[in-house]
């Protein structure tokens, strides 16, 4: 069987309150709001560092140290048929 599609969205400087926030009666993030309410979302997300590059690196490697050996999220997804 084919792997289930995965969509990862990386945002910079985005606070979770913006999903349902309106400014002057207009939604600030209407597409993300719709996705959050009709798909899957997480109300808890934490990072080890406030910098985007390092945060993305940690997400894909699955660890906060600089050790480049071992398995990563990319390896795990590849083993499950993703490319």
PDB file of N, CA, C and O in Angstrom:
ATOM      1  N   UNK A   1       0.826  -1.184   0.000  1.00  0.00           N
ATOM      2  CA  UNK A   1       0.000   0.000   0.000  1.00  0.00           C
ATOM      3  C   UNK A   1       0.874   1.252   0.000  1.00  0.00           C
ATOM      4  O   UNK A   1       2.025   1.239   0.434  1.00  0.00           O
ATOM      5  N   UNK A   2       0.295   2.305  -0.491  1.00  0.00           N
ATOM      6  CA  UNK A   2       1.011   3.583  -0.539  1.00  0.00           C
ATOM      7  C   UNK A   2       0.967   4.261   0.823  1.00  0.00           C
ATOM      8  O   UNK A   2      -0.012   4.115   1.556  1.00  0.00           O
ATOM      9  N   UNK A   3       2.007   4.994   1.166  1.00  0.00           N
ATOM     10  CA  UNK A   3       1.989   5.711   2.442  1.00  0.00           C
ATOM     11  C   UNK A   3       0.920   6.808   2.456  1.00  0.00           C
ATOM     12  O   UNK A   3       0.579   7.371   1.416  1.00  0.00           O
ATOM     13  N   UNK A   4       0.412   7.094   3.622  1.00  0.00           N
ATOM     14  CA  UNK A   4      -0.559   8.168   3.806  1.00  0.00           C
ATOM     15  C   UNK A   4       0.155   9.499   3.584  1.00  0.00           C
ATOM     16  O   UNK A   4       1.262   9.687   4.089  1.00  0.00           O
ATOM     17  N   UNK A   5      -0.449  10.427   2.843  1.00  0.00           N
ATOM     18  CA  UNK A   5       0.197  11.726   2.623  1.00  0.00           C
ATOM     19  C   UNK A   5       0.437  12.471   3.942  1.00  0.00           C
ATOM     20  O   UNK A   5      -0.394  12.440   4.850  1.00  0.00           O
ATOM     21  N   UNK A   6       1.561  13.122   4.022  1.00  0.00           N
ATOM     22  CA  UNK A   6       1.922  13.927   5.189  1.00  0.00           C
ATOM     23  C   UNK A   6       2.155  15.358   4.715  1.00  0.00           C
ATOM     24  O   UNK A   6       2.825  15.589   3.709  1.00  0.00           O
ATOM     25  N   UNK A   7       1.603  16.298   5.440  1.00  0.00           N
ATOM     26  CA  UNK A   7       1.825  17.715   5.159  1.00  0.00           C
ATOM     27  C   UNK A   7       2.433  18.350   6.392  1.00  0.00           C
ATOM     28  O   UNK A   7       1.807  18.373   7.452  1.00  0.00           O
ATOM     29  N   UNK A   8       3.639  18.862   6.267  1.00  0.00           N
ATOM     30  CA  UNK A   8       4.285  19.577   7.363  1.00  0.00           C
ATOM     31  C   UNK A   8       4.322  21.047   6.995  1.00  0.00           C
ATOM     32  O   UNK A   8       4.777  21.419   5.914  1.00  0.00           O
ATOM     33  N   UNK A   9       3.841  21.874   7.899  1.00  0.00           N
ATOM     34  CA  UNK A   9       3.839  23.315   7.674  1.00  0.00           C
ATOM     35  C   UNK A   9       4.773  23.948   8.691  1.00  0.00           C
ATOM     36  O   UNK A   9       4.599  23.777   9.898  1.00  0.00           O
ATOM     37  N   UNK A  10       5.753  24.673   8.202  1.00  0.00           N
ATOM     38  CA  UNK A  10       6.694  25.366   9.076  1.00  0.00           C
ATOM     39  C   UNK A  10       6.380  26.856   9.028  1.00  0.00           C
ATOM     40  O   UNK A  10       6.345  27.464   7.958  1.00  0.00           O
ATOM     41  N   UNK A  11       6.161  27.418  10.174  1.00  0.00           N
ATOM     42  CA  UNK A  11       5.834  28.838  10.255  1.00  0.00           C
ATOM     43  C   UNK A  11       6.889  29.550  11.091  1.00  0.00           C
ATOM     44  O   UNK A  11       7.432  28.986  12.041  1.00  0.00           O
ATOM     45  N   UNK A  12       7.169  30.781  10.730  1.00  0.00           N
ATOM     46  CA  UNK A  12       8.096  31.588  11.502  1.00  0.00           C
ATOM     47  C   UNK A  12       7.336  32.707  12.189  1.00  0.00           C
ATOM     48  O   UNK A  12       6.496  33.366  11.576  1.00  0.00           O
ATOM     49  N   UNK A  13       7.626  32.917  13.446  1.00  0.00           N
ATOM     50  CA  UNK A  13       7.003  34.014  14.170  1.00  0.00           C
ATOM     51  C   UNK A  13       5.500  33.896  14.261  1.00  0.00           C
ATOM     52  O   UNK A  13       4.795  34.904  14.218  1.00  0.00           O
ATOM     53  N   UNK A  14       5.009  32.705  14.385  1.00  0.00           N
ATOM     54  CA  UNK A  14       3.567  32.450  14.387  1.00  0.00           C
ATOM     55  C   UNK A  14       3.145  31.965  15.763  1.00  0.00           C
ATOM     56  O   UNK A  14       3.713  31.005  16.282  1.00  0.00           O
ATOM     57  N   UNK A  15       2.174  32.605  16.346  1.00  0.00           N
ATOM     58  CA  UNK A  15       1.636  32.181  17.636  1.00  0.00           C
ATOM     59  C   UNK A  15       0.335  31.428  17.394  1.00  0.00           C
ATOM     60  O   UNK A  15      -0.431  31.791  16.501  1.00  0.00           O
ATOM     61  N   UNK A  16       0.075  30.388  18.175  1.00  0.00           N
ATOM     62  CA  UNK A  16      -1.135  29.579  17.941  1.00  0.00           C
ATOM     63  C   UNK A  16      -2.433  30.370  18.053  1.00  0.00           C
ATOM     64  O   UNK A  16      -3.443  29.974  17.471  1.00  0.00           O
ATOM     65  N   UNK A  17      -2.426  31.480  18.791  1.00  0.00           N
ATOM     66  CA  UNK A  17      -3.636  32.280  18.937  1.00  0.00           C
ATOM     67  C   UNK A  17      -4.096  32.879  17.606  1.00  0.00           C
ATOM     68  O   UNK A  17      -5.259  33.262  17.474  1.00  0.00           O
ATOM     69  N   UNK A  18      -3.211  32.962  16.635  1.00  0.00           N
ATOM     70  CA  UNK A  18      -3.565  33.558  15.346  1.00  0.00           C
ATOM     71  C   UNK A  18      -4.503  32.689  14.519  1.00  0.00           C
ATOM     72  O   UNK A  18      -5.139  33.183  13.588  1.00  0.00           O
ATOM     73  N   UNK A  19      -4.598  31.401  14.846  1.00  0.00           N
ATOM     74  CA  UNK A  19      -5.456  30.507  14.063  1.00  0.00           C
ATOM     75  C   UNK A  19      -6.892  31.007  14.044  1.00  0.00           C
ATOM     76  O   UNK A  19      -7.517  31.006  12.983  1.00  0.00           O
ATOM     77  N   UNK A  20      -7.425  31.424  15.153  1.00  0.00           N
ATOM     78  CA  UNK A  20      -8.812  31.901  15.199  1.00  0.00           C
ATOM     79  C   UNK A  20      -8.910  33.407  15.461  1.00  0.00           C
ATOM     80  O   UNK A  20      -9.969  33.910  15.837  1.00  0.00           O
ATOM     81  N   UNK A  21      -7.823  34.103  15.262  1.00  0.00           N
ATOM     82  CA  UNK A  21      -7.792  35.535  15.561  1.00  0.00           C
ATOM     83  C   UNK A  21      -8.335  36.350  14.384  1.00  0.00           C
ATOM     84  O   UNK A  21      -8.059  36.052  13.223  1.00  0.00           O
ATOM     85  N   UNK A  22      -9.102  37.370  14.707  1.00  0.00           N
ATOM     86  CA  UNK A  22      -9.614  38.291  13.683  1.00  0.00           C
ATOM     87  C   UNK A  22      -9.128  39.696  14.001  1.00  0.00           C
ATOM     88  O   UNK A  22      -8.967  40.060  15.166  1.00  0.00           O
ATOM     89  N   UNK A  23      -8.900  40.466  12.976  1.00  0.00           N
ATOM     90  CA  UNK A  23      -8.489  41.854  13.107  1.00  0.00           C
ATOM     91  C   UNK A  23      -9.455  42.686  12.280  1.00  0.00           C
ATOM     92  O   UNK A  23      -9.575  42.482  11.072  1.00  0.00           O
ATOM     93  N   UNK A  24     -10.133  43.605  12.909  1.00  0.00           N
ATOM     94  CA  UNK A  24     -11.165  44.413  12.256  1.00  0.00           C
ATOM     95  C   UNK A  24     -12.227  43.541  11.584  1.00  0.00           C
ATOM     96  O   UNK A  24     -12.732  43.862  10.508  1.00  0.00           O
ATOM     97  N   UNK A  25     -12.549  42.432  12.247  1.00  0.00           N
ATOM     98  CA  UNK A  25     -13.595  41.543  11.746  1.00  0.00           C
ATOM     99  C   UNK A  25     -13.158  40.584  10.652  1.00  0.00           C
ATOM    100  O   UNK A  25     -13.975  39.814  10.147  1.00  0.00           O
ATOM    101  N   UNK A  26     -11.878  40.615  10.275  1.00  0.00           N
ATOM    102  CA  UNK A  26     -11.386  39.718   9.225  1.00  0.00           C
ATOM    103  C   UNK A  26     -10.392  38.723   9.827  1.00  0.00           C
ATOM    104  O   UNK A  26      -9.513  39.113  10.596  1.00  0.00           O
ATOM    105  N   UNK A  27     -10.528  37.444   9.481  1.00  0.00           N
ATOM    106  CA  UNK A  27      -9.598  36.437  10.002  1.00  0.00           C
ATOM    107  C   UNK A  27      -8.172  36.723   9.540  1.00  0.00           C
ATOM    108  O   UNK A  27      -7.945  37.096   8.389  1.00  0.00           O
ATOM    109  N   UNK A  28      -7.223  36.546  10.442  1.00  0.00           N
ATOM    110  CA  UNK A  28      -5.810  36.788  10.127  1.00  0.00           C
ATOM    111  C   UNK A  28      -5.223  35.632   9.320  1.00  0.00           C
ATOM    112  O   UNK A  28      -4.425  35.854   8.410  1.00  0.00           O
ATOM    113  N   UNK A  29      -5.616  34.401   9.649  1.00  0.00           N
ATOM    114  CA  UNK A  29      -5.068  33.219   8.977  1.00  0.00           C
ATOM    115  C   UNK A  29      -6.211  32.273   8.595  1.00  0.00           C
ATOM    116  O   UNK A  29      -6.330  31.193   9.173  1.00  0.00           O
ATOM    117  N   UNK A  30      -7.053  32.663   7.632  1.00  0.00           N
ATOM    118  CA  UNK A  30      -8.240  31.851   7.331  1.00  0.00           C
ATOM    119  C   UNK A  30      -7.929  30.446   6.820  1.00  0.00           C
ATOM    120  O   UNK A  30      -8.632  29.500   7.175  1.00  0.00           O
ATOM    121  N   UNK A  31      -6.910  30.293   6.010  1.00  0.00           N
ATOM    122  CA  UNK A  31      -6.595  28.969   5.468  1.00  0.00           C
ATOM    123  C   UNK A  31      -6.044  28.046   6.548  1.00  0.00           C
ATOM    124  O   UNK A  31      -6.406  26.872   6.612  1.00  0.00           O
ATOM    125  N   UNK A  32      -5.170  28.580   7.397  1.00  0.00           N
ATOM    126  CA  UNK A  32      -4.657  27.773   8.496  1.00  0.00           C
ATOM    127  C   UNK A  32      -5.758  27.449   9.498  1.00  0.00           C
ATOM    128  O   UNK A  32      -5.778  26.354  10.060  1.00  0.00           O
ATOM    129  N   UNK A  33      -6.658  28.372   9.725  1.00  0.00           N
ATOM    130  CA  UNK A  33      -7.791  28.108  10.627  1.00  0.00           C
ATOM    131  C   UNK A  33      -8.641  26.962  10.097  1.00  0.00           C
ATOM    132  O   UNK A  33      -9.020  26.058  10.842  1.00  0.00           O
ATOM    133  N   UNK A  34      -8.930  27.010   8.820  1.00  0.00           N
ATOM    134  CA  UNK A  34      -9.742  25.945   8.203  1.00  0.00           C
ATOM    135  C   UNK A  34      -9.012  24.601   8.280  1.00  0.00           C
ATOM    136  O   UNK A  34      -9.622  23.578   8.590  1.00  0.00           O
ATOM    137  N   UNK A  35      -7.726  24.606   8.004  1.00  0.00           N
ATOM    138  CA  UNK A  35      -6.936  23.377   8.077  1.00  0.00           C
ATOM    139  C   UNK A  35      -6.888  22.846   9.508  1.00  0.00           C
ATOM    140  O   UNK A  35      -7.024  21.643   9.730  1.00  0.00           O
ATOM    141  N   UNK A  36      -6.698  23.730  10.463  1.00  0.00           N
ATOM    142  CA  UNK A  36      -6.627  23.305  11.866  1.00  0.00           C
ATOM    143  C   UNK A  36      -7.940  22.702  12.345  1.00  0.00           C
ATOM    144  O   UNK A  36      -7.932  21.781  13.162  1.00  0.00           O
ATOM    145  N   UNK A  37      -9.051  23.197  11.857  1.00  0.00           N
ATOM    146  CA  UNK A  37     -10.354  22.710  12.313  1.00  0.00           C
ATOM    147  C   UNK A  37     -10.858  21.503  11.526  1.00  0.00           C
ATOM    148  O   UNK A  37     -11.676  20.740  12.040  1.00  0.00           O
ATOM    149  N   UNK A  38     -10.398  21.315  10.310  1.00  0.00           N
ATOM    150  CA  UNK A  38     -10.889  20.190   9.518  1.00  0.00           C
ATOM    151  C   UNK A  38      -9.882  19.055   9.404  1.00  0.00           C
ATOM    152  O   UNK A  38     -10.241  17.942   9.018  1.00  0.00           O
ATOM    153  N   UNK A  39      -8.641  19.325   9.733  1.00  0.00           N
ATOM    154  CA  UNK A  39      -7.599  18.304   9.653  1.00  0.00           C
ATOM    155  C   UNK A  39      -7.114  17.934  11.037  1.00  0.00           C
ATOM    156  O   UNK A  39      -7.901  17.753  11.967  1.00  0.00           O
ATOM    157  N   UNK A  40      -5.838  17.829  11.152  1.00  0.00           N
ATOM    158  CA  UNK A  40      -5.209  17.481  12.419  1.00  0.00           C
ATOM    159  C   UNK A  40      -4.321  18.643  12.836  1.00  0.00           C
ATOM    160  O   UNK A  40      -3.609  19.221  12.015  1.00  0.00           O
ATOM    161  N   UNK A  41      -4.370  18.976  14.107  1.00  0.00           N
ATOM    162  CA  UNK A  41      -3.498  20.026  14.618  1.00  0.00           C
ATOM    163  C   UNK A  41      -3.060  19.656  16.020  1.00  0.00           C
ATOM    164  O   UNK A  41      -3.610  18.740  16.632  1.00  0.00           O
ATOM    165  N   UNK A  42      -2.087  20.356  16.516  1.00  0.00           N
ATOM    166  CA  UNK A  42      -1.589  20.132  17.860  1.00  0.00           C
ATOM    167  C   UNK A  42      -1.625  21.439  18.626  1.00  0.00           C
ATOM    168  O   UNK A  42      -1.189  22.476  18.126  1.00  0.00           O
ATOM    169  N   UNK A  43      -2.138  21.387  19.824  1.00  0.00           N
ATOM    170  CA  UNK A  43      -2.174  22.598  20.645  1.00  0.00           C
ATOM    171  C   UNK A  43      -0.885  22.772  21.431  1.00  0.00           C
ATOM    172  O   UNK A  43      -0.693  23.794  22.090  1.00  0.00           O
ATOM    173  N   UNK A  44      -0.002  21.787  21.367  1.00  0.00           N
ATOM    174  CA  UNK A  44       1.272  21.861  22.094  1.00  0.00           C
ATOM    175  C   UNK A  44       2.427  21.566  21.160  1.00  0.00           C
ATOM    176  O   UNK A  44       2.549  20.465  20.624  1.00  0.00           O
ATOM    177  N   UNK A  45       3.249  22.540  20.977  1.00  0.00           N
ATOM    178  CA  UNK A  45       4.450  22.371  20.166  1.00  0.00           C
ATOM    179  C   UNK A  45       5.574  23.119  20.863  1.00  0.00           C
ATOM    180  O   UNK A  45       5.416  24.279  21.244  1.00  0.00           O
ATOM    181  N   UNK A  46       6.689  22.464  21.026  1.00  0.00           N
ATOM    182  CA  UNK A  46       7.808  23.055  21.751  1.00  0.00           C
ATOM    183  C   UNK A  46       9.078  22.937  20.923  1.00  0.00           C
ATOM    184  O   UNK A  46       9.253  21.982  20.166  1.00  0.00           O
ATOM    185  N   UNK A  47       9.941  23.892  21.072  1.00  0.00           N
ATOM    186  CA  UNK A  47      11.236  23.849  20.396  1.00  0.00           C
ATOM    187  C   UNK A  47      12.336  24.071  21.425  1.00  0.00           C
ATOM    188  O   UNK A  47      12.128  24.676  22.477  1.00  0.00           O
ATOM    189  N   UNK A  48      13.498  23.564  21.085  1.00  0.00           N
ATOM    190  CA  UNK A  48      14.648  23.702  21.966  1.00  0.00           C
ATOM    191  C   UNK A  48      15.325  25.060  21.787  1.00  0.00           C
ATOM    192  O   UNK A  48      16.030  25.543  22.673  1.00  0.00           O
ATOM    193  N   UNK A  49      15.100  25.651  20.644  1.00  0.00           N
ATOM    194  CA  UNK A  49      15.735  26.924  20.322  1.00  0.00           C
ATOM    195  C   UNK A  49      14.742  27.807  19.572  1.00  0.00           C
ATOM    196  O   UNK A  49      13.904  27.285  18.837  1.00  0.00           O
ATOM    197  N   UNK A  50      14.808  29.108  19.732  1.00  0.00           N
ATOM    198  CA  UNK A  50      13.866  29.979  19.026  1.00  0.00           C
ATOM    199  C   UNK A  50      14.239  30.257  17.565  1.00  0.00           C
ATOM    200  O   UNK A  50      13.526  30.992  16.881  1.00  0.00           O
ATOM    201  N   UNK A  51      15.323  29.691  17.085  1.00  0.00           N
ATOM    202  CA  UNK A  51      15.754  29.955  15.713  1.00  0.00           C
ATOM    203  C   UNK A  51      15.211  28.899  14.756  1.00  0.00           C
ATOM    204  O   UNK A  51      15.287  27.702  15.035  1.00  0.00           O
ATOM    205  N   UNK A  52      14.671  29.339  13.644  1.00  0.00           N
ATOM    206  CA  UNK A  52      13.989  28.451  12.703  1.00  0.00           C
ATOM    207  C   UNK A  52      14.889  27.350  12.162  1.00  0.00           C
ATOM    208  O   UNK A  52      14.497  26.183  12.167  1.00  0.00           O
ATOM    209  N   UNK A  53      16.074  27.689  11.700  1.00  0.00           N
ATOM    210  CA  UNK A  53      16.959  26.681  11.089  1.00  0.00           C
ATOM    211  C   UNK A  53      17.263  25.552  12.063  1.00  0.00           C
ATOM    212  O   UNK A  53      17.139  24.380  11.708  1.00  0.00           O
ATOM    213  N   UNK A  54      17.657  25.889  13.280  1.00  0.00           N
ATOM    214  CA  UNK A  54      17.963  24.853  14.261  1.00  0.00           C
ATOM    215  C   UNK A  54      16.707  24.069  14.659  1.00  0.00           C
ATOM    216  O   UNK A  54      16.780  22.862  14.887  1.00  0.00           O
ATOM    217  N   UNK A  55      15.570  24.738  14.742  1.00  0.00           N
ATOM    218  CA  UNK A  55      14.321  24.043  15.097  1.00  0.00           C
ATOM    219  C   UNK A  55      13.947  23.022  14.030  1.00  0.00           C
ATOM    220  O   UNK A  55      13.558  21.900  14.354  1.00  0.00           O
ATOM    221  N   UNK A  56      14.059  23.396  12.778  1.00  0.00           N
ATOM    222  CA  UNK A  56      13.758  22.450  11.693  1.00  0.00           C
ATOM    223  C   UNK A  56      14.739  21.287  11.705  1.00  0.00           C
ATOM    224  O   UNK A  56      14.347  20.135  11.519  1.00  0.00           O
ATOM    225  N   UNK A  57      16.000  21.586  11.923  1.00  0.00           N
ATOM    226  CA  UNK A  57      17.020  20.544  11.986  1.00  0.00           C
ATOM    227  C   UNK A  57      16.691  19.553  13.107  1.00  0.00           C
ATOM    228  O   UNK A  57      16.797  18.342  12.913  1.00  0.00           O
ATOM    229  N   UNK A  58      16.295  20.058  14.267  1.00  0.00           N
ATOM    230  CA  UNK A  58      15.959  19.191  15.394  1.00  0.00           C
ATOM    231  C   UNK A  58      14.719  18.351  15.106  1.00  0.00           C
ATOM    232  O   UNK A  58      14.656  17.187  15.502  1.00  0.00           O
ATOM    233  N   UNK A  59      13.746  18.922  14.429  1.00  0.00           N
ATOM    234  CA  UNK A  59      12.547  18.162  14.082  1.00  0.00           C
ATOM    235  C   UNK A  59      12.902  16.970  13.198  1.00  0.00           C
ATOM    236  O   UNK A  59      12.463  15.850  13.458  1.00  0.00           O
ATOM    237  N   UNK A  60      13.678  17.203  12.176  1.00  0.00           N
ATOM    238  CA  UNK A  60      14.001  16.122  11.243  1.00  0.00           C
ATOM    239  C   UNK A  60      14.982  15.112  11.826  1.00  0.00           C
ATOM    240  O   UNK A  60      14.890  13.921  11.528  1.00  0.00           O
ATOM    241  N   UNK A  61      15.920  15.571  12.652  1.00  0.00           N
ATOM    242  CA  UNK A  61      16.892  14.644  13.227  1.00  0.00           C
ATOM    243  C   UNK A  61      16.373  13.953  14.475  1.00  0.00           C
ATOM    244  O   UNK A  61      16.872  12.889  14.840  1.00  0.00           O
ATOM    245  N   UNK A  62      15.372  14.541  15.142  1.00  0.00           N
ATOM    246  CA  UNK A  62      14.801  13.912  16.315  1.00  0.00           C
ATOM    247  C   UNK A  62      15.653  14.019  17.562  1.00  0.00           C
ATOM    248  O   UNK A  62      15.460  13.257  18.509  1.00  0.00           O
ATOM    249  N   UNK A  63      16.584  14.942  17.580  1.00  0.00           N
ATOM    250  CA  UNK A  63      17.427  15.133  18.754  1.00  0.00           C
ATOM    251  C   UNK A  63      17.933  16.574  18.782  1.00  0.00           C
ATOM    252  O   UNK A  63      17.916  17.272  17.768  1.00  0.00           O
ATOM    253  N   UNK A  64      18.380  17.005  19.952  1.00  0.00           N
ATOM    254  CA  UNK A  64      18.799  18.397  20.093  1.00  0.00           C
ATOM    255  C   UNK A  64      20.306  18.577  20.058  1.00  0.00           C
ATOM    256  O   UNK A  64      20.786  19.710  20.016  1.00  0.00           O
ATOM    257  N   UNK A  65      21.063  17.491  20.073  1.00  0.00           N
ATOM    258  CA  UNK A  65      22.516  17.629  20.039  1.00  0.00           C
ATOM    259  C   UNK A  65      23.013  17.727  18.595  1.00  0.00           C
ATOM    260  O   UNK A  65      22.232  17.630  17.649  1.00  0.00           O
ATOM    261  N   UNK A  66      24.282  17.914  18.451  1.00  0.00           N
ATOM    262  CA  UNK A  66      24.864  18.062  17.112  1.00  0.00           C
ATOM    263  C   UNK A  66      25.373  16.749  16.538  1.00  0.00           C
ATOM    264  O   UNK A  66      26.039  16.749  15.503  1.00  0.00           O
ATOM    265  N   UNK A  67      25.074  15.634  17.187  1.00  0.00           N
ATOM    266  CA  UNK A  67      25.515  14.330  16.710  1.00  0.00           C
ATOM    267  C   UNK A  67      24.815  14.002  15.401  1.00  0.00           C
ATOM    268  O   UNK A  67      23.590  13.886  15.377  1.00  0.00           O
ATOM    269  N   UNK A  68      25.544  13.853  14.339  1.00  0.00           N
ATOM    270  CA  UNK A  68      24.962  13.587  13.017  1.00  0.00           C
ATOM    271  C   UNK A  68      24.824  12.092  12.723  1.00  0.00           C
ATOM    272  O   UNK A  68      24.331  11.719  11.658  1.00  0.00           O
ATOM    273  N   UNK A  69      25.247  11.240  13.642  1.00  0.00           N
ATOM    274  CA  UNK A  69      25.125   9.799  13.424  1.00  0.00           C
ATOM    275  C   UNK A  69      23.748   9.326  13.853  1.00  0.00           C
ATOM    276  O   UNK A  69      23.025  10.043  14.545  1.00  0.00           O
ATOM    277  N   UNK A  70      23.394   8.145  13.449  1.00  0.00           N
ATOM    278  CA  UNK A  70      22.123   7.566  13.881  1.00  0.00           C
ATOM    279  C   UNK A  70      20.985   7.884  12.930  1.00  0.00           C
ATOM    280  O   UNK A  70      21.176   8.487  11.874  1.00  0.00           O
ATOM    281  N   UNK A  71      19.813   7.469  13.327  1.00  0.00           N
ATOM    282  CA  UNK A  71      18.624   7.612  12.482  1.00  0.00           C
ATOM    283  C   UNK A  71      17.975   8.969  12.660  1.00  0.00           C
ATOM    284  O   UNK A  71      18.169   9.652  13.666  1.00  0.00           O
ATOM    285  N   UNK A  72      17.198   9.339  11.655  1.00  0.00           N
ATOM    286  CA  UNK A  72      16.484  10.612  11.683  1.00  0.00           C
ATOM    287  C   UNK A  72      15.044  10.377  11.225  1.00  0.00           C
ATOM    288  O   UNK A  72      14.687   9.275  10.809  1.00  0.00           O
ATOM    289  N   UNK A  73      14.234  11.415  11.305  1.00  0.00           N
ATOM    290  CA  UNK A  73      12.863  11.345  10.803  1.00  0.00           C
ATOM    291  C   UNK A  73      12.867  10.999   9.311  1.00  0.00           C
ATOM    292  O   UNK A  73      12.017  10.240   8.846  1.00  0.00           O
ATOM    293  N   UNK A  74      13.812  11.550   8.573  1.00  0.00           N
ATOM    294  CA  UNK A  74      13.924  11.255   7.137  1.00  0.00           C
ATOM    295  C   UNK A  74      14.163   9.763   6.923  1.00  0.00           C
ATOM    296  O   UNK A  74      13.548   9.161   6.043  1.00  0.00           O
ATOM    297  N   UNK A  75      15.047   9.160   7.717  1.00  0.00           N
ATOM    298  CA  UNK A  75      15.306   7.720   7.598  1.00  0.00           C
ATOM    299  C   UNK A  75      14.044   6.914   7.896  1.00  0.00           C
ATOM    300  O   UNK A  75      13.716   5.969   7.178  1.00  0.00           O
ATOM    301  N   UNK A  76      13.343   7.294   8.958  1.00  0.00           N
ATOM    302  CA  UNK A  76      12.118   6.570   9.335  1.00  0.00           C
ATOM    303  C   UNK A  76      11.047   6.670   8.252  1.00  0.00           C
ATOM    304  O   UNK A  76      10.393   5.678   7.930  1.00  0.00           O
ATOM    305  N   UNK A  77      10.868   7.863   7.690  1.00  0.00           N
ATOM    306  CA  UNK A  77       9.878   8.034   6.620  1.00  0.00           C
ATOM    307  C   UNK A  77      10.280   7.248   5.371  1.00  0.00           C
ATOM    308  O   UNK A  77       9.436   6.618   4.733  1.00  0.00           O
ATOM    309  N   UNK A  78      11.550   7.284   5.029  1.00  0.00           N
ATOM    310  CA  UNK A  78      12.042   6.538   3.861  1.00  0.00           C
ATOM    311  C   UNK A  78      11.755   5.040   4.024  1.00  0.00           C
ATOM    312  O   UNK A  78      11.322   4.385   3.077  1.00  0.00           O
ATOM    313  N   UNK A  79      11.995   4.502   5.216  1.00  0.00           N
ATOM    314  CA  UNK A  79      11.730   3.087   5.477  1.00  0.00           C
ATOM    315  C   UNK A  79      10.245   2.734   5.335  1.00  0.00           C
ATOM    316  O   UNK A  79       9.899   1.574   5.112  1.00  0.00           O
ATOM    317  N   UNK A  80       9.387   3.716   5.462  1.00  0.00           N
ATOM    318  CA  UNK A  80       7.944   3.494   5.361  1.00  0.00           C
ATOM    319  C   UNK A  80       7.398   3.818   3.978  1.00  0.00           C
ATOM    320  O   UNK A  80       6.184   3.872   3.781  1.00  0.00           O
ATOM    321  N   UNK A  81       8.296   4.034   3.021  1.00  0.00           N
ATOM    322  CA  UNK A  81       7.862   4.220   1.640  1.00  0.00           C
ATOM    323  C   UNK A  81       7.765   5.651   1.160  1.00  0.00           C
ATOM    324  O   UNK A  81       7.368   5.890   0.020  1.00  0.00           O
ATOM    325  N   UNK A  82       8.119   6.616   2.009  1.00  0.00           N
ATOM    326  CA  UNK A  82       8.076   8.013   1.584  1.00  0.00           C
ATOM    327  C   UNK A  82       9.352   8.350   0.834  1.00  0.00           C
ATOM    328  O   UNK A  82      10.393   7.726   1.038  1.00  0.00           O
ATOM    329  N   UNK A  83       9.258   9.343  -0.034  1.00  0.00           N
ATOM    330  CA  UNK A  83      10.448   9.795  -0.760  1.00  0.00           C
ATOM    331  C   UNK A  83      10.464  11.282  -0.832  1.00  0.00           C
ATOM    332  O   UNK A  83      11.387  11.862  -1.404  1.00  0.00           O
TER     333      UNK A  83
END
